[in-house]
Amino acid sequence: MKFTVSKETLESALFAAHRAVKPNSPLGVLRGVHMVIRGDRLEVVGTDAELTIRYTAGVEVASEGEVTVNAGIYDLVKRLPDGPVEVELAEGGLLLRYGGSEARVSVYEGEFPLLPAVSGGVGIEVSAGEFLNAVNRVYFACYKGMCSPILTGVLFRVTPFNLELVASDGVRINWACLPVSGGGGAEAVVPQAALQEALKVLGGDRVAVNVQDNLVVFRSGPVEVFSRTIAGRYPDYMSCVPEGFSARVRVSVRDLLETLGRAAVIVDSRNVSKVRVDVSGGKMTVSASGVGGSVTETLEVCHEGEPVTMFFQTRYLAEAVRVVGEEEAEVGFVTDAPAVKVASGDGTYFSVLRPLVREAAEAAA
């Protein structure tokens, strides 16, 4: 195997593939990235058996072949000088020649796993920017524990006209929606870790998404991301989304985030920041008190409905507001079954939060 490739292309390919590699895998071959030369194409693949990333690029080929090389090759290549790199499988490892110098990287023996088989399923195509924005709006809200595996991933729900993404940790529900072409009907739950890596490697103008029973594939430009899905039925999240509100406000996203940022400095004895939110008469007052001091700030808002007082973990409320993506956030409060819904005005995003009930009861006592 011998080929010549630009340093920039090789670095991009290795960056994408090595994102799927777990350096401590008990199977040696999975601690490396697989490089294949066929025709005039280079394929670089990394996998941990659950997540697989492949990058394909055109190169100048002298001879075909394949090899699994230590994933640490990425750290070497990104430090090489710009220019062409000649890559050759030689005795003792993979030889890299660049600018009159050379380096050798160790290789792994053994058969590299085949790529997941892709057949059928529901395929859609979406704007890359809209897709990555939607994922960014929800993925961080996944459950972090082991008691409810289905909530450790993001629900992908494909309809004839939309792709809906949902994440929940039992305290909040984050939902995002974007228009699609070529939609059908399908659902799959994608692990949070897979989406975190997809955010780092997908780009371009469009993203193609293929949803199957146990596999989701994302394709964008030279990159393909294959992710096993989480088995099980996702909870009925829509039954937890309020429709009627005791009060509604429109508030500046920037002003509220700055206020919550200052309130986040004030923590309780368990190092958790909590805020009290009072809405009345066109004003929203945010206050926090705890170890080391207190903060109270009042914001001008557009307010409809009755006065409201609720308590929240500062981080949850700030995260819900931060991804609204507009200058103002629409916030609806429900008092009979306490909840708050933070939403964008264009209908493409909302987050439903459960307030802190014990703190509210203590304040009323």
N, C-alpha and C positions, 0 to 999 in steps of 0.2 A: 504494500500500500504506500503510495507516494502522491502528494499533491501540493499545490501552492495556493495560498489564500492570503488575503489582506489581514493584517493584525486586527483591524476593526471588526471584520466579519467573524473571525475566529473567536474573538473576545465575546461578541454578542451571542454566538451560538453556545459557547461554554457557560456564559452567565445564565442563559435560560435553562439549559439542561441541568446544571449543577444545583438549581433551586429545588429539584425533586430528590436529591441524594441525601441520605442519612449517613454521615460518616461513621457512626457506630453500629451500622447494620451487621448482624451476625453472619450474613452471607457476603463474603468478600467481594464478589462481582458487583453487588449492589452499592458498594462504596465508591464505585467508579462511574464514569460516563462512557457510553458506547459510541464509537465513531465508525461510520460506514461510508465507503466511497462506492457509488454505483453510477456508471455513465459519467456525466459531468457534475454530479450532485454530491454534496456532503450532508450527511444526516448525523446530528449529535443528539443522543438520547440519555436522559437520566430518569431513574425511577426508584420508588421505595415499595413497589408492588401495589400501593393504593393510589398514588399520584405518579403520573408519567408526563414528562415534557419533552417534546421533540422540536428541534430547530433544523430547517433545511435551507441550504444555500448553494449557489453555483460556485464552483472552484475550477482551477486548472489542474486536470488530472493526468498523472503519468502512469499510474497503475491502480487498479481497484483493490479493495480489501476491507477488512474490519478489525477493530480491536477495542477492548475495554481498558481505559486508562484511568489512573488515579485522578479523582475529581479535583485534587489540588492543582491540576494543570491550569485551572482558571486563574488562580492567584499568581501563577507565573506569567501567563499570557497577558494579563491586564497590565503587567509592568514592562512588557517588551516595548522597544521603540516602534513608532509608526513605520509602516512599510510592509513589503511582502514577507510571509513566513513560509518556508518550505518544511513540510511535515512528512516524515518517512518512518515506517515501521522497520526497525533494524534490530539486530541482535542486542539484547539487553534492555530494550524499551522503545519508547517512541522518541524519535530524534527531531528536534526543532532547530532549524537554521534560520538566522535572522541577522542582517547587517554585518556579516563576517564573523558572527559568533554562533554558538550552538548550545543547546541544553538537552538533557535526556530525562524523560519522565517514565516511572515504572508502570507496568501494565499488569492486568489481572488475567489469570487463566480461568477457564470455565465458560459455560454457555450463558450468554446474556438473555434475560427473559424476552419473549416476543411481545410486541405491542398489543394492547387490548384489541380484540376484534370489534369492528364497528360495522353494524348492518341494521338497516331499517331505522326505527325510532322516529322521532319528530324533529325536523330540522327547521330552524328559523335563522334570520339574519337581522342584525341590529346595528345601529350606529355605535362605534367603539367608544366614543366619548360618553354617550348616554348610558351604555352598558356599565362602564367602569364607574360612572357617577352613581348609578343605582346600587351597585355592589358596595361602594363606599358608604352609602347611606344606611346599610343594614347589617353588614357582616359582623361588626363589633358587638352587636346585641345578642350573639349566640350564648347559650348556656356554657359555663366553664367546667361544670362538675361531671360526674360519671353516673349519676342517678337517672338521668333522662337522656340517653344517647341521641334520640331523634332531634333534640333541641340543640345539639352541638353543631348542627349544620344549618344551612340556609335553604329554605324551600324555594324551588323554581317551579312556578306554575305557568304553563303555556296555554294561552287561549287563542282563538282565531285572529285576534287583533292586538293582544298585549302579552308581555312577559311580566309577571308579578314575582317579586322577591320578598320573602318574609323571614325574619329572625326574631327569636324570643328567648329570654332567659327565665321566664316565669314572673318577672317583675315588670317587664316592658315588652312591647311588640313593635318592631320597626318594619314598615311596609314601603316598598317602592315599586313603581310601575313605569314601563316604557313601551312605545309602539313597536310592533314587529312586522316583518313580511314573511310570508310562508308559514304562518302559525297553524297549529292544530289543537289537540288536547293532550296534555301530558303533565306529569308532576314528578319531581325528583328532589331529594334532599342532598345537597352537596356539602361535604365537610368544610368547616371554616378554614382550616389550614390550606386546603386546596385553593380556595378563593383568595386567600392572602398571597399565595404565590402567583396566581393568575393576574392579580393586580400589578405585580412587579414585571411581568414578561409580555402581557398582551398590549397591543398598540394599534397603529394603523388607522384606517378610516372605518372599517366594518369588522364586526365579530360574528362568525357563524357559530351557532350553538346547536348541538345534536343531543337530544334527551332520549335515553333508552331506559330499560328496566333497572339495570344496575350500573349504568355508566353515563357520564355526561362528558361531551367533548367540546372544547372551545378552540376555534381556529381564527387566527388573525395574522395576515401576512405570512412570514416564514415560521410562525410559532403555532404549535398544537399542544393543548393541555388536556390530558385524559384523566378523569377523576372517577374512582369508584363512588357510588352513592351509599347513603346510610339507609339500611332497611327499616321499614316500619311506616306507620301512618302518621302524618303530621297532625297535631291537634287542630280542632276547629277554632282558629284564631278570630274569625269574623264575629263569633258570638261574644267576644270580649271587647269589640270596638264600639264605643258609644255613638249613638245617633243624635240624641237630644242633650242639650247642655243647659246648666243653670246659669252660666255666664260665658261670654266670649270676649276675647281681647285680641287686638292686633298690636304687636310690639316690635320695635326695632331690634333686629337680630344682633347687630353690632353692640348696641347699648346693653342689651340683656346679657350677652356673653361677657362683656367687660365687667358688669356687676357680679355675675356668677364667678368670674375668675378671681375677683377680690374676696368674695365670700368663701371660696374654696380654701383660702389660707387658714380660715378659722376651723379647727377640728375639735372633736370631743375627746374623751379619755381613751377611746378606741382608735383614735387617729382617723375618724370618718367625719367628713364635712356634711352638714345638713343645713337646709335653708327653710325659712318660713316665708311663704308668699301670700301677701294680702292684696286683694283687688277690690277697689271701691272708688266710685266717683271719678273715673277716668285716670286713676293712678294705680300703679303696681309697686308695692313696697316689698323689697327683698331684704331679709335680715338673717344674720347668723351670729351665734354666740357659742363660746366654748373655751377651751384651754387657751389662755393668752389674750383674750379680748373679744371684741364683737364688731360687726359691720351692719349698718342699716342704710339702704339707698332706695330712693323713690324715682320711678320712671313714669313719664307721661305715656298713656296708652289710649287706644280707642276701645271703650268698654261698653258692652251691652249685657243686661241681666242683673242678677242680684250680687251683693257683696260676697266674696269668697275668701276663705283662709285655708291653706293647705301646706303640708310639709313634704319636702323631698330630699333625697340624697342629691347633693349639689352636682356630682359628676353625671348622674343619669339625666338630670334636667339639661345640663350644659351640652351633653352629647346629642340629645334630641334636637336642640335648637341649632347646633353647629352645622348640621347637614341639611338644613332647610333649603339653602341655595338661593334665597331671595333676600331682599332688603328687610322685609317684614315677615314675621311668623304669625300664623293664626293659632290661637290657643283657646281650646274649649275646656271648661271645667264642669264636672258632674259631681254633685254633692250627695245624692241619695245612695249611690253605689260608687264611692269615691274613685275618681280617675281623672286624668287630664290627657287631652289629645293635642299634640303639637303637629301642625301641618303646613305644607306649602300652599300658596294660593292657586297654583296651577293643577292641583289634584294628583301630582305624581309622587307624593311622599307624605307619610304621617308616622308618628310615634305615639303609642298609648302607654302612659306610665301609671303605676299604682302609687299613690302617695303613702307617706309614713303615717299609719293610723294611730299607733301608740303615742307618737309625739303630739298628734292632734288631740287625743283624749287627755293627755297630761296638761296641755295648755288650757283646755276647757274646764278642768277640775278646779 
